[in-house]
Amino acid sequence: IGNNNQLAVALLMAFPLANYLRLQSVNKYISWGLLTGSALTLVAIIGSYSRGAFIALVALLGAAWIRSPKKILYLFWAAGASLAVFQFMPQTFWDRIATIQTANQDTSFEGRVVAWQVAYRYANDHFPWGAGFYGPQLPSLFHSYFPNQEPHAAHSIYFQVLGENGYIGLLIYLAILAIAFVKTRQIMRVARERPELKWVLELARMLELTLLAFCVGGAALSMAYYDVFVLCVALLVPLSRLAAERERSGTQDTPLPVARSKS
């Protein structure tokens, strides 16, 4: 996490997880504290001036609205929060966001396109292998395709994996993402029918939103191996096993998480 764009996506991924903790908290002061922290996190994401994070935020809020059982209330909340935040943003912020429509004229975007071409062309020239970790950014390799361009990072989790690990690595990576989303749906399907698994249902929903934020925001960043992404995928393994066991047994003795305990 070394720049404003990476920080914005990292905060965006933490946003749903903080909401899960808020939903699980029985202490109203902790719940209010998490809600306040989430609001400030939203301000920090918008204040990062990251165009990629802004697009990911829109996608995240849209997905959350689709998942929300109280869609009208959600719209009022989202509209009020957005007005409260955006009315204080300076003109430089709106100028920055407006450049999304003219990205093809932006030198930063052009540099990313060049880096994507390097990753794509190297993967094709050395099919099915890649250049290894950090390989596509090496000047000797980068300049073999674009000798007059400054070496750039891939600025995309997808092109990063393609350039570094080739088509086999990209297929494995995409399979991990696809399986993760499938697992969240399977977990939610089982947990939705069992009141004792409500915390599992809520966690699966928030993990799904976190992964969505990563997939959308990461499309313009070199964060393919971000540890929070790996941890979210790993969390789905015990959650899936727990849901499967409860589905087979039909019992309702699953202990609630510590945050819900009143002891």
Secondary structure, 3 states (H helix, E strand, C coil): CCCHHHHHHHHHHHHHHHHHHHHHCCCHHHHHHHHHHHHHHHHHHHHCCCHHHHHHHHHHHHHHHHHCCCHHHHHHHHHHHHHHHHCCCCHHHHHHHHHHHHHHHCHHHHHHHHHHHHHHHHHHHCCCCCCCCCHHHCHHHHHHHCCCCCCCCCCCHHHHHHHHHHHHHHHHHHHHHHHHHHHHHHHHHHHCCCHHHHHHHHHHHHHHHHHHHHHHHHHHCCCCCCHHHHHHHHHHHHHHHHHHHHHHHCCCCCCCCHHHCCC
